[in-house]
């Protein structure tokens, strides 16, 4: 079966090959499948990036409070959060956010669907990041916490200046995997009508009946994106390492 | 040692070429294997759907059962559930010999597969809530319009959007049930899809009276049984049977059974009388692609 890459140069309405492969764009302009593919990629990047922000912020907070020494209630709440969000399948969570939450909580009825997906994906991943942050903090020798206390730091202070800087350095490798995961997991967004790469693959594959070319192109974009994240994180890992500390022995991975 | 490999390679190549020769002759292949594989759909009621336990039924399934019984008497029929995405590759590579579901016959697909004479015609229309004041496509301005990912309706909506210069938000369900849920829950104001699917979903909903099908026909799509492209002999056998069935009134009978009378599993009726286009096609049977109908 010969591959026909020309399919990406076709106009999405007239189905004729457009010179230069790009449509005129704009609200009333023409659009080729290549335009659409790149637009879908943009949606994927947007969903993944926004979810990552939610996941990092919420995950760090939850992960940190789970290790607080004198607040068993907060730690318990953190544990409940993690178990709740990581024990429900991601697709089910997305459906809950999209179909159930707007009915139960009227405030969410007018929220853009993209944000609902970001909440679903972000909170799901936040549970996993919280677990990593907790592990990172608990991996530090107990003496570091005591040293911070001995310096006269308050609890927020010794977390901010002593524990968290080291804990985050330790967990960069699992965070890299998690960041790549969030990008790939964003493909579930197609199930609730976000026009991202997987949606494009299904729809364009059906319209053009050139599913193999379409899926190959989409796969390449996923690989490129995930690998780019890998490189960025490897760079960060290299830049932030503390010479002589255990977490700095491996360079990249 | 090397010779042995060479021999094995030559033998497997010979076997492969034999399989190739048979791939283009479905009748011979089915007789040799003692079975013929029917590809069908799980939720395209009333054309083809499952009753559970790998049991399939529906208008096209029953028609195909009759065809296969006539052209391949005594050969066992094996059922394989296919999806919108995999049905064409599966027919091409020989996994499925005859696909009896809800496949639109269009020019793009005719490059890859062949279609039997058109046995059903679907008209793309709009389902809305009974209380809605949407009457035509022009009323969709600034509304949310649902349709299903991976269907021709998505491209159709795009086309209408530009041609009529109206603005609406598309929402995509991942399958028909999901799209209908969007309409039911109010996330979408209208659901644009093939009329038989809309009628089937409405008939199966909690309150069928809450919904209605409105508006002009956006597109006419001939739905046909799909077979392999290079196998003219098999296509002719299938076409001949269909021609005979049209003359004998068998198609009319099947249509009444599946579209106007109560059907399993819920024993409700789809209640969709035969449209003008299909009536015309039964007088002059044809396997023309959708493009011929929407000039």
Interface residues (C-beta under 8 A of the other chain):
Chain A: X12 X13 X28 X99 X103 X113 X190 X191 X192 X193 X195 X199 X202 X203 X205 X206 X207 X208 X209 X211
Chain B: X84 X85 X88 X89 X108 X109 X111 X112 X149 X150 X151 X152 X154 X155 X158 X159 X162 X170 X171 X172 X173 X174 X178 X181 X182 X185
